[in-house]
Amino acid sequence: KAAKEHSIPEDLDKVLENKVMETVSGLYYIKMSVVEMMCLDGADTEGIVSKSVSSHSDLIPGVYEGGLKIWECTFDLIDYFSEAKIQFTNKTVLDLGCGAGLLGIVALRGKAEKVHFQDYNSTVIDEITLPNTVANCTNKGSRMGSGDNRTTSKPPSKRPRNAECLPDVLTKCRFFSGEWSEVSRLLLSSNKPFSKYDIILTSETIYNPDYYSALHDTLAQLLDKNGRVYLASKAHYFGVGGGIYLFEKFIEGRNVFRTSIVKIIDKGLQRCIMEMAFKDSS
């Protein structure tokens, strides 16, 4: 699937038009069911919502990769950031397979210098990631980087008032859709200045072993030589076959990264957080 950069619309009020907001972990996000209804009314040029509904599936390989849903490991990773005191200040960050974009938004709040968002589907970027980023920047503009990420606040009105704090924060963001290898190629061959990422965040992207090679190569191409990847995943994905231990084995075989499982969550299905760095990094 070809890569494309999505521009940030000038009229930011329009981005949040007809959107209904909810809050979780102190972050605003678009109510998915409303987006799905709008998509069924024609806002979805890729047709991923109707295909997902008709096939009763949150994943259709090569068509739709689950970005309309917030998967539970996202919250595991957000919790880990505060537990491990991960510093985003002045870092360049990529939220890979971003879906709702919550990981990248947390990095923005943590005063990251640049945050880029990538999802397989362009509908997800336009209808979910971008609006979520705008909503969090608009209403939190003056408090970016502060506050407990567990607090919740009233959802914004449809037309956020203090949009004047947005441009500063949004100039730090870029949004991409398309396959990992294509997005990687677009970034590395672009005329725009590009520096490799200090931190790459990714959650629930290793469910399908068929994608391991593309994911590994993308991380290897885009991570700064002393950068870190934080990856959240279930120990095993039933029905698709992937999981953290299988991916760990795959990474070992390639001999490019060192990995360590920094947290195991044993509630329900076992879930893990893995940190990756280049073997020769400091």
C-alpha positions, 0 to 999 in steps of 0.5 A: 500500500503506497505511502502518503503524507496527510496535511493538517487542515487550516480550519482546525474547527472543521477537523472536530466537526460532528465528532463526539469526544470521550476521555481515557487516561486524561486523553481526549479521543473520538468516539469510534462508533460515531466515526463508524456511522459517518464512514458508513455514510461515505466518509470512508474512501477506503471502505474499511468500515463496511468491510470490517462490519460485513466480515465481522473482523477487526483485521483484514490483512492487506485491507484494514489493520485494526486502527479503528479500535484502541487495543489494550496494550496501548494503555499498558505502554502509557502506564509504563511511560510514567512508571519507568519515567520515560523522558520525551523532552526534545526527542523525535518520536514515531508512533508506528501503527498509531491508530488513535495516536494516543502514544504519540499524543502522550509523547507530545504532552511530554514535550517531544520535539517532533512526533510523527504518526503512521497507520496503514489506513488513510481513513484512520489518519483522517478520521481518528488520529488527526482529530484526536491530536487536534482535540488534545492540543486544543484543550490541553494547549496551555497544559501540555506536558503537565498533569497526571495522565489519569485525570479526566476532564470534560470533553471539549465542545464541538468548536474548541475555543482556544485553538490559538495554542494549536499551531505551535504544537501541531507544527511538531507533528506529521501524519502518514498512511501506508505500508511500513516499508513504503512510509520508510521509503517516503521519509528517507527519500523526501526533500524535507529534512528528516532525522531518525527517531530517538524513540519509536512507540508501537503497540499490538503490531506483531500479531501476524508473523508475516509482517515481522520482516517488514517491521524489523527492517522499518525499525532498523532504517528509521531508529537513531543509532542510540534510539529505543523502541518500546513495543507492547504486545500480547504474549500470544495472539490466538488465531493469527499466531504471532506474539512477543516470544515469537517476535523476540526469537525473530529479532534474535535471528536477525542479530541487529537489535538487542531486546529486553522484556521490561514488564509483564502484565498477568491480568487476563491474557498475558501482555508484555512490554519490550524495549529494543536498541541496536546491539552496538548502541550505547 
